[in-house]
Amino acid sequence: MPFLLLQLPADCPPQRSGKLFTVSTTLSYEVRRTRDQRELAAALRLRHDVFCVEQGVPEREEVDGRDHEGIHLVAVEGGEVVATCRLVIVGRTGQFSRLAVARSARRRGIATALLEAADAEVRAAGGRRLVLHAQTYARSLYEQAGYVPRGRPFREAGIEHVAMEKELS
């Protein structure tokens, strides 16, 4: 299974070359599938902290009963899960959801790395497109990754979202 090992700057934007980011002062993290129940539990705790605690999403809406169907991707730094997302593949479509990044790990390209890993997972499974519901404040993150909006904004879990999709080549 493919994974990304990224070296990221502590205080400046990365210079991108393929899937490896390198600068003189670096922090490293690995993006990959969860390896065991401990990592999955850490990913679920992170989601709870970001969605339920920070954003006020009711737990009954964050825990939707689909985690057992999903591929859980994580970014691990120093043995700790600092970001996660979930993919559910239905036919040739990947449903991307539950992207959560720890407050201490934000603005370092980790969400983008998870999006790239999700693309690779869906392609490896024979998928041709990805769909997601983006919180509108993060819309530009998804647009930069090649997603296009479809339809009008709507409220989900009390937060404004927009449906987006991406065709894979």
C-alpha positions in Angstrom: 0.0 0.0 0.0 1.5 3.4 -0.9 2.3 5.9 1.7 3.9 9.3 1.8 6.8 10.3 3.9 6.9 14.1 4.0 9.5 16.4 5.5 8.0 19.7 6.3 9.3 23.1 7.4 8.8 24.3 10.9 8.3 27.9 9.8 8.0 28.3 6.1 6.1 26.8 3.1 7.5 23.6 1.6 9.2 23.4 -1.8 7.3 20.6 -3.6 9.0 18.0 -5.6 6.8 15.0 -6.3 5.6 13.6 -3.0 8.6 14.6 -0.9 8.8 18.0 0.7 12.3 19.1 1.9 13.7 22.2 3.6 16.6 22.8 6.0 14.6 22.7 9.2 12.2 19.9 9.1 9.5 18.0 10.9 8.6 14.6 9.4 5.3 12.8 9.3 4.0 9.7 7.5 0.6 9.5 5.7 -0.8 6.0 5.4 -3.6 3.6 6.4 -4.1 2.9 10.1 -2.0 -0.1 11.1 -3.9 -1.3 14.1 -6.8 -0.8 16.5 -4.6 1.6 18.6 -4.1 4.0 15.6 -7.8 3.7 14.7 -8.8 4.6 18.2 -6.4 7.6 18.1 -7.9 8.7 14.8 -11.5 8.5 16.2 -10.4 10.4 19.3 -8.9 13.1 17.1 -12.1 13.3 15.1 -14.1 13.7 18.3 -11.8 16.5 19.5 -12.0 18.4 16.3 -15.6 17.9 15.3 -17.4 17.5 18.6 -15.3 19.6 21.0 -13.9 22.3 18.7 -16.8 22.7 16.3 -19.7 21.6 18.4 -20.9 18.8 16.1 -23.2 16.4 18.1 -21.5 13.1 18.6 -24.5 11.3 17.1 -23.8 13.1 13.8 -20.0 12.5 13.9 -20.3 8.8 14.6 -22.4 7.7 11.6 -22.0 4.0 11.7 -19.9 3.8 8.6 -16.4 3.6 10.2 -16.4 -0.2 9.8 -16.8 0.2 6.0 -14.0 2.8 5.7 -10.4 3.0 4.9 -8.9 5.2 7.6 -5.9 7.2 6.6 -3.7 8.9 9.2 -0.7 11.3 9.4 1.6 10.1 12.1 4.3 12.3 13.6 6.6 11.1 16.4 4.3 8.0 16.9 1.3 10.2 17.3 -1.8 10.5 15.0 -1.9 14.2 14.1 -4.5 14.0 11.3 -7.0 11.5 9.8 -9.6 11.1 7.1 -12.0 8.3 6.0 -12.7 6.8 2.6 -15.7 4.7 1.8 -15.5 3.2 -1.7 -18.8 2.4 -3.3 -18.4 1.0 -6.8 -16.1 3.3 -8.7 -16.6 6.3 -6.3 -14.7 7.1 -3.2 -16.6 9.0 -0.5 -14.0 11.2 1.3 -15.0 12.4 4.8 -14.0 13.1 8.4 -10.8 15.0 7.6 -9.5 16.2 11.0 -6.1 17.7 11.7 -4.9 18.4 15.3 -4.7 22.1 16.0 -0.9 21.8 16.6 -0.4 20.3 13.1 -2.5 22.7 11.0 -1.2 24.8 8.1 1.7 22.4 7.3 0.3 20.7 4.2 -1.0 17.6 6.1 -4.5 17.9 4.8 -3.2 18.1 1.2 -1.1 15.0 1.8 -4.2 13.1 3.0 -6.1 14.2 -0.1 -3.3 12.9 -2.3 -3.2 9.6 -0.4 -7.0 9.3 -0.8 -6.7 9.8 -4.6 -4.1 7.0 -4.6 -6.3 4.7 -2.6 -9.3 5.2 -4.8 -7.3 4.7 -8.0 -5.8 1.5 -6.6 -9.3 0.3 -5.9 -10.3 1.0 -9.5 -12.2 4.1 -8.6 -12.8 7.0 -11.1 -14.0 9.8 -8.9 -14.2 11.1 -5.3 -17.1 13.0 -3.7 -17.2 14.9 -0.4 -19.1 17.5 1.6 -16.7 20.3 2.4 -17.1 22.8 5.2 -17.3 26.0 3.2 -14.5 27.7 5.0 -12.2 24.9 3.7 -13.5 25.0 0.1 -10.3 26.4 -1.3 -8.3 23.5 0.1 -10.4 21.1 -1.9 -10.5 23.3 -5.0 -6.7 23.4 -5.0 -6.8 19.6 -4.9 -8.9 19.5 -8.1 -12.4 19.2 -6.6 -15.3 21.2 -8.1 -18.4 22.3 -6.3 -21.8 20.9 -7.3 -25.0 22.4 -6.1 -25.6 25.1 -3.5 -24.3 25.3 0.0 -26.3 23.5 2.7 -26.1 23.0 6.4 -24.9 19.7 7.9 -24.3 19.2 11.6 -25.1 23.0 12.0 -22.2 23.9 9.7 -22.4 25.3 6.1 -21.1 22.8 3.6 -20.9 22.4 -0.2 -20.9 19.1 -2.1 -17.8 18.7 -4.2 -16.4 16.1 -6.6 -13.3 15.2 -8.4 -12.8 13.0 -11.5 -9.7 10.9 -11.5 -7.7 10.4 -14.6 
